[in-house]
Amino acid sequence: MRSLKKTRRIQVIAIAAVALAGSTALMGYAFRDGINFFRSPSQVAEAPPPPSEVFRIGGLVEDGSLIRGEGTEVSFRVTDGGASIPVTYDGVLPDLFGEGEGMVGTGRYLDDTFQATEILARHDETYMPKEVIDALKEQGVYQPPES
């Protein structure tokens, strides 16, 4: 009688372990395209990611680098004080986007240029994404907003 209880307990534990492993694998499969890693311009310059990888880059829009093309095309350079990466984007930029302002872009690094599919700018005068602040602090160029 005791061995039947032990057998059932082992079966339940084995089924639970298989279900847990299966659900973890399904979650990983579902998130494979939704996870974007953040890189600073210095990290991209040191070790360029493969062209197939979608990632986020953030820093400050370099002064004097913003060039508006025809229609919604725009190009600029993003910097963290240590390196500067050229960015191209075709779309409508956020209202608070400008030179010397913080930004985060999502896209791919092709032909030594970050080709953005999405550009985010800080939403008010004091906010900047934590990743961008950390990258700027690492390069020693972060200046906290004046209160």
C-alpha positions as CSV (number, residue, x, y, z in Angstrom):
1,M,0.0,0.0,0.0
2,R,2.8,2.4,0.8
3,S,4.6,1.8,-2.4
4,L,1.4,2.8,-4.3
5,K,1.4,6.2,-2.5
6,K,5.1,6.7,-3.2
7,T,4.6,5.8,-6.9
8,R,1.7,8.3,-7.2
9,R,3.7,11.0,-5.5
10,I,6.7,10.5,-7.9
11,Q,4.3,10.5,-10.9
12,V,2.7,13.8,-9.8
13,I,6.2,15.4,-9.2
14,A,7.4,14.2,-12.6
15,I,4.3,15.5,-14.4
16,A,4.6,18.9,-12.5
17,A,8.3,19.1,-13.5
18,V,7.5,18.4,-17.2
19,A,4.7,20.9,-17.1
20,L,7.0,23.6,-15.6
21,A,9.7,22.9,-18.2
22,G,7.2,23.1,-21.0
23,S,5.6,26.3,-19.8
24,T,9.1,27.9,-19.4
25,A,10.0,26.9,-22.9
26,L,6.7,28.3,-24.3
27,M,7.3,31.6,-22.5
28,G,10.8,31.8,-23.8
29,Y,9.5,31.1,-27.4
30,A,6.8,33.8,-27.0
31,F,9.3,36.4,-25.8
32,R,12.1,35.8,-28.3
33,D,11.1,38.8,-30.4
34,G,9.9,41.0,-27.6
35,I,13.2,41.2,-25.6
36,N,15.5,44.0,-26.8
37,F,18.8,44.5,-25.1
38,F,20.1,48.0,-24.3
39,R,23.5,49.1,-25.5
40,S,25.3,52.4,-25.1
41,P,27.1,53.9,-28.1
42,S,30.4,53.0,-26.5
43,Q,29.4,49.3,-26.3
44,V,28.2,49.3,-29.9
45,A,31.5,50.9,-31.1
46,E,33.6,48.4,-29.1
47,A,31.7,45.2,-30.1
48,P,29.2,45.8,-33.0
49,P,26.2,43.5,-32.8
50,P,25.3,41.2,-35.7
51,P,22.9,42.8,-38.3
52,S,20.1,40.4,-37.4
53,E,20.0,41.5,-33.8
54,V,17.3,44.0,-32.7
55,F,18.5,46.1,-29.8
56,R,18.0,49.5,-28.1
57,I,20.6,52.2,-28.1
58,G,20.4,55.3,-25.9
59,G,22.3,58.5,-25.2
60,L,22.3,62.1,-26.1
61,V,21.6,63.5,-29.6
62,E,24.9,65.0,-30.6
63,D,24.8,68.8,-31.1
64,G,25.0,69.8,-34.7
65,S,24.3,66.3,-36.1
66,L,20.6,66.4,-36.7
67,I,19.8,66.4,-40.4
68,R,16.3,66.3,-41.7
69,G,15.9,64.7,-45.1
70,E,12.9,64.6,-47.4
71,G,9.6,63.7,-45.9
72,T,10.0,62.0,-42.5
73,E,13.6,60.9,-43.0
74,V,16.1,62.1,-40.4
75,S,19.7,61.3,-39.5
76,F,21.7,62.2,-36.4
77,R,24.4,60.9,-34.1
78,V,23.8,59.5,-30.6
79,T,26.6,59.8,-28.1
80,D,27.4,58.9,-24.5
81,G,30.5,61.0,-24.4
82,G,32.8,58.1,-25.2
83,A,31.6,57.2,-28.7
84,S,29.2,58.5,-31.3
85,I,27.0,56.3,-33.5
86,P,25.2,57.5,-36.7
87,V,21.4,56.9,-36.6
88,T,18.9,57.0,-39.4
89,Y,15.1,57.0,-38.9
90,D,12.1,57.3,-41.2
91,G,9.1,58.4,-39.2
92,V,7.6,61.1,-37.0
93,L,9.9,62.1,-34.2
94,P,8.6,62.8,-30.7
95,D,7.9,66.5,-29.8
96,L,10.7,66.7,-27.2
97,F,13.3,65.2,-29.5
98,G,16.2,67.5,-30.2
99,E,19.9,68.1,-30.1
100,G,21.5,67.6,-26.7
101,E,18.4,65.7,-25.5
102,G,18.2,62.1,-24.3
103,M,16.8,59.5,-26.6
104,V,16.4,55.7,-26.9
105,G,16.0,54.0,-30.2
106,T,15.1,50.5,-31.2
107,G,16.5,49.0,-34.4
108,R,19.4,47.2,-36.0
109,Y,23.1,48.1,-36.6
110,L,23.7,47.8,-40.4
111,D,26.7,49.1,-42.4
112,D,28.1,51.0,-39.4
113,T,24.8,52.9,-38.9
114,F,22.0,52.3,-36.4
115,Q,18.8,52.0,-38.5
116,A,16.0,52.8,-36.0
117,T,12.5,51.6,-36.3
118,E,11.3,53.5,-33.2
119,I,12.6,56.6,-31.4
120,L,11.7,57.6,-27.9
121,A,12.5,60.9,-26.3
122,R,12.2,61.8,-22.6
123,H,8.7,62.9,-21.8
124,D,9.5,65.9,-19.7
125,E,12.4,68.1,-18.9
126,T,13.7,66.1,-16.0
127,Y,13.2,62.4,-16.9
128,M,15.8,60.3,-18.7
129,P,15.7,56.5,-18.9
130,K,17.8,54.7,-16.3
131,E,19.9,52.9,-18.9
132,V,20.9,56.2,-20.6
133,I,21.8,57.8,-17.3
134,D,24.0,54.8,-16.4
135,A,25.7,54.9,-19.8
136,L,26.4,58.7,-19.5
137,K,27.6,58.3,-15.9
138,E,30.0,55.5,-17.0
139,Q,31.5,57.9,-19.6
140,G,31.6,60.8,-17.0
141,V,29.4,63.2,-18.9
142,Y,26.1,62.9,-17.0
143,Q,24.8,66.2,-15.7
144,P,21.8,65.9,-13.4
145,P,18.9,68.2,-14.2
146,E,18.8,71.5,-12.3
147,S,15.9,71.8,-9.9
